């Protein structure tokens, strides 16, 4: 069981995880603020989904970045900075909101990659 967690959740670099968790926490806090802004209470199911999305966000982002790298390769695009930041924010939101669906793909990939490396 220890090997399973090491291969799966330990498959990404620490620097990458820290960076993505910072973004994930910011997104989670933003949506928690939006939910509670009008005096609404944060119910358990919403808090649980915010937590799950935040914890799985780095693995969801890993899947997205891997897919984009596969599609674009080593090509470089020069675009307006505001457009780039806007698109980046939208993709971060999508990866965070859909982390519960996207992250298992990344976790499975990291698990099998870790098993191949260990063999």
N, C-alpha and C positions, 0 to 999 in steps of 0.2 A: 504494500500500500504506500509505503514511503517512497518507493521508486516511481510509482504512478504520479504522485504529486510533484516529485522532483523533475520528472520528464515533461509533465504538462505545464504546471505553473512556473517552473524554474527555467523554461525555455527561452525567455526573453532577457535581454540585458537589463541590469539594474537601472542604468541611466534612462533607458527607454521607458521602463515601468514607472519610475518616479515622475518623469515628464508627463506621461499620459495620465497618471493618477492625479496630478495637479490639475490638468485640464478637466478630467472627469469629476473631480470634487467641485471645481468651479461651476461646471454645468449642473451638477446635482444641487448645489446651493442656489443657483439661479432659478431652477424649476421649483425648488422648495419655497423660495421667496415668492414666486408667482402664485403658487398654490395657497399660501397663507396671507397674501397681501390684503384681501378683502375681509379679514377677520375670520376666515375659515380655519378650522383646525386641520392638522395633518393627521389623517387616519393611518392605522397600522399598515393597510395594504399599499397605500401610496408611499409611505416611508420605506416599506420593504422593497418596492419596485425601484425607488430612487437609489437605495443602497445596492441592489443587484446590478442595476445599470452602471453605477459608478464603479463597482468592483470588476465588472466584465468589460468595461470600456477599453482598456489597453489591448485586450485580445481581439475585440471587434475592430479596433483601429488597425491592428496588425494585419487582419484579413484584408481590409480595404487598401492599405498601403501596398501589400503584396500583389493584389490584383492590379492596381494602377501601375506598379513597377513592371509587371508582366506585360500589360497592354502597351505602355509607352516606351518601355526599354530605357535606353540611355539618352533619349531625346530631351532637349531643353526647349522650353517655350518662354518667350518674352511677352508678358502681358502687363496690363495696368495693375499696379499694386492694390488698388481698392477692389478691383474685380477678384484678384487672387485671394485677398483676405476674406471677402464675402463668400466665395466658393468654399474656402477652407472652413469657415464658420458653419456653413450649411452642412458640409460633409461631417464635421465633428458632431453636430447636432444629430444627424441621421445615425451615425455610428453609436452615439450614446443612447439614443432612443430605441434603437433596434439591437442593442448589445446582447440581449437575452436570446436573440435568434441568430446573430452573426458570430458571436464569440465561440460557441461550440465548434464551429468549423476550424477556427484558429487553434483552439485547445486540442482538437483531434490531430491536426497537422503537427503541432509541437510534440504531442505524445508519440506519434509514429516516427517523427524525425529523431526524437530522443532515444527511442528504442533502436533505431538503425545505427546511431552513433555509439550506443553502448555495446552493440553486438560486434 
